[in-house]
Amino acid sequence: MITITATEARKTFFELIKQTTLQHEIIEVQHKSGNAVIMSADDYDSLQETLLLLSQPDFKQAFDESIQQAETGEVASFEEVFGEPL
């Protein structure tokens, strides 16, 4: 994460937007009234989805079971899942 002052952020605001969207950088902006974070909307949405999944009570157990099944070859083919060949 890059940390800059609010004054620097103001001077380079449009470049910061490009940096967050194209390079997926997260930028912390320091200000005397408190710090803020600038990140791309796509990265924010992804973070929100991850938090939602991780907040589900049985998600980790189901995910771990899925990993074990994949490692032991207990997987369904594309055709079995979607009813058509890949």
MARNUZA-561284 format. One record per residue (C-alpha): residue number from 0; residue in one letter; x, y, z. Coordinates in pm, whole numbers, plus 50000, padded with zeros to 5 digits. Example, Ala and Ser with C-alpha at 12.3 -4.5 7.8 and 13.67 -1.06 7.14 Angstrom:
2
ATOM; i; aa; east; north; up
ATOM; 0; A; 51230; 49550; 50780
ATOM; 1; S; 51367; 49894; 50714
//
This chain:
86
ATOM; i; aa; east; north; up
ATOM; 0; M; 50000; 50000; 50000
ATOM; 1; I; 50126; 50345; 49911
ATOM; 2; T; 50087; 50623; 50168
ATOM; 3; I; 50068; 50989; 50067
ATOM; 4; T; 49949; 51315; 50217
ATOM; 5; A; 49615; 51470; 50130
ATOM; 6; T; 49802; 51756; 49959
ATOM; 7; E; 49987; 51508; 49734
ATOM; 8; A; 49662; 51326; 49662
ATOM; 9; R; 49492; 51648; 49558
ATOM; 10; K; 49774; 51736; 49319
ATOM; 11; T; 49779; 51391; 49155
ATOM; 12; F; 49418; 51282; 49194
ATOM; 13; F; 49355; 51171; 48834
ATOM; 14; E; 49685; 50982; 48825
ATOM; 15; L; 49588; 50807; 49150
ATOM; 16; I; 49262; 50693; 48994
ATOM; 17; K; 49453; 50546; 48700
ATOM; 18; Q; 49700; 50381; 48936
ATOM; 19; T; 49427; 50217; 49141
ATOM; 20; T; 49226; 50094; 48843
ATOM; 21; L; 49508; 49983; 48613
ATOM; 22; Q; 49765; 49858; 48865
ATOM; 23; H; 49533; 49762; 49153
ATOM; 24; E; 49729; 49981; 49394
ATOM; 25; I; 49567; 50075; 49724
ATOM; 26; I; 49655; 50423; 49841
ATOM; 27; E; 49631; 50551; 50196
ATOM; 28; V; 49579; 50924; 50217
ATOM; 29; Q; 49693; 51083; 50543
ATOM; 30; H; 49516; 51389; 50677
ATOM; 31; K; 49514; 51553; 51018
ATOM; 32; S; 49143; 51475; 51060
ATOM; 33; G; 49197; 51105; 50979
ATOM; 34; N; 49324; 50879; 50705
ATOM; 35; A; 49132; 50751; 50403
ATOM; 36; V; 49191; 50481; 50145
ATOM; 37; I; 49158; 50501; 49767
ATOM; 38; M; 49107; 50177; 49576
ATOM; 39; S; 48941; 50072; 49252
ATOM; 40; A; 48571; 49993; 49251
ATOM; 41; D; 48648; 49643; 49121
ATOM; 42; D; 48889; 49577; 49409
ATOM; 43; Y; 48636; 49716; 49658
ATOM; 44; D; 48359; 49493; 49518
ATOM; 45; S; 48591; 49192; 49536
ATOM; 46; L; 48680; 49273; 49896
ATOM; 47; Q; 48312; 49305; 49988
ATOM; 48; E; 48231; 48970; 49826
ATOM; 49; T; 48519; 48802; 50010
ATOM; 50; L; 48401; 48945; 50341
ATOM; 51; L; 48047; 48826; 50272
ATOM; 52; L; 48163; 48472; 50192
ATOM; 53; L; 48391; 48456; 50494
ATOM; 54; S; 48110; 48573; 50720
ATOM; 55; Q; 47894; 48274; 50624
ATOM; 56; P; 47908; 48021; 50910
ATOM; 57; D; 47974; 47707; 50703
ATOM; 58; F; 48172; 47860; 50417
ATOM; 59; K; 48520; 47767; 50540
ATOM; 60; Q; 48425; 47407; 50606
ATOM; 61; A; 48256; 47371; 50265
ATOM; 62; F; 48551; 47538; 50095
ATOM; 63; D; 48803; 47311; 50269
ATOM; 64; E; 48597; 47006; 50170
ATOM; 65; S; 48593; 47125; 49809
ATOM; 66; I; 48972; 47159; 49812
ATOM; 67; Q; 49009; 46805; 49948
ATOM; 68; Q; 48771; 46670; 49683
ATOM; 69; A; 48965; 46843; 49406
ATOM; 70; E; 49296; 46710; 49538
ATOM; 71; T; 49165; 46353; 49548
ATOM; 72; G; 49008; 46378; 49204
ATOM; 73; E; 48649; 46382; 49323
ATOM; 74; V; 48542; 46637; 49064
ATOM; 75; A; 48264; 46663; 48810
ATOM; 76; S; 48339; 46729; 48446
ATOM; 77; F; 48217; 47039; 48267
ATOM; 78; E; 47966; 46824; 48081
ATOM; 79; E; 47834; 46669; 48406
ATOM; 80; V; 47782; 47013; 48558
ATOM; 81; F; 47646; 47204; 48259
ATOM; 82; G; 47500; 46924; 48048
ATOM; 83; E; 47706; 47005; 47739
ATOM; 84; P; 48060; 46942; 47623
ATOM; 85; L; 48329; 47204; 47672
//
